[in-house]
Amino acid sequence: MSDETLRDIAPDARMECGVCWHVYDPAEGDPVWQIPPGVAFADLPADWRCPECDAPQEKFLRCEN
């Protein structure tokens, strides 16, 4: 995902994996990758991948609700 695209994502936006449908919620963080609550999707480390299926960040889509 390009930096420009990441900037367009609201900091509190929930992102859903297009492969396995896992949802990354910034309010919860990601205990598998030891990401604390409050970290926006755009601020995840570049090597972060889906904790369920190992898909790259590029496979994630913004949840509408």
C-alpha positions in Angstrom: 0.0 0.0 0.0 1.5 3.4 -1.0 2.2 6.1 1.6 -0.3 8.3 -0.2 -3.1 5.6 0.1 -2.2 5.1 3.8 -2.5 8.8 4.5 -6.1 8.7 3.2 -7.1 6.1 5.9 -8.5 7.7 9.0 -6.4 6.8 12.1 -9.3 5.0 13.7 -10.4 3.1 10.6 -10.8 -0.7 10.9 -9.2 -2.6 8.1 -10.3 -6.1 6.9 -8.0 -8.7 5.3 -9.3 -9.5 1.8 -8.0 -13.0 2.1 -9.3 -14.3 5.4 -11.5 -11.4 6.6 -9.5 -10.8 9.8 -10.2 -7.2 11.0 -7.4 -5.0 12.3 -9.0 -2.6 14.8 -6.7 0.2 16.0 -8.6 0.3 19.3 -7.5 -3.2 20.0 -4.1 -3.3 18.3 -2.6 -6.7 17.5 -1.4 -9.0 20.3 0.1 -11.5 17.9 2.5 -8.8 16.6 2.7 -7.1 20.0 1.1 -3.9 18.5 -0.5 -1.9 21.4 -4.0 -0.4 21.2 -4.1 3.0 19.6 -1.8 2.2 16.6 -3.4 3.3 13.3 -3.1 0.9 10.3 -0.9 3.5 8.6 1.5 3.4 11.5 2.0 -0.4 11.5 5.6 -1.6 10.8 6.3 -2.1 7.1 6.8 -5.8 7.6 3.4 -6.3 9.5 1.3 -9.0 8.0 -2.1 -10.4 8.8 -1.9 -12.4 12.0 -4.4 -15.0 10.7 -3.2 -15.8 7.2 0.1 -13.9 6.7 -1.3 -11.7 3.9 0.6 -8.4 3.3 -0.9 -5.0 4.2 -1.8 -4.4 0.5 -4.6 -7.1 0.8 -6.4 -5.1 3.5 -9.5 -3.0 2.7 -11.2 -0.3 4.8 -14.3 -1.6 6.7 -17.3 0.5 5.9 -18.8 0.2 9.4 
